[in-house]
């Protein structure tokens, strides 16, 4: 599965999970699943953006 396919899959799964979230008393397992998927999606998007950039400048060290 490519990164783009995984991004689309995560977006679909997040949409489904959000639709199933109860208005009150959300189970902890659902919150953890939502957070894990959001983190993975953010990481994949950052990776995808990094791969698509054409900048050839070297990375600057963090202070």
Secondary structure, DSSP 8 states (H G I E B T S, - for coil): --HHHHHHHHHHHHHHHHHH--SSS--HHHHHHHHHHHHHHHHHHHHHHHHH----S------
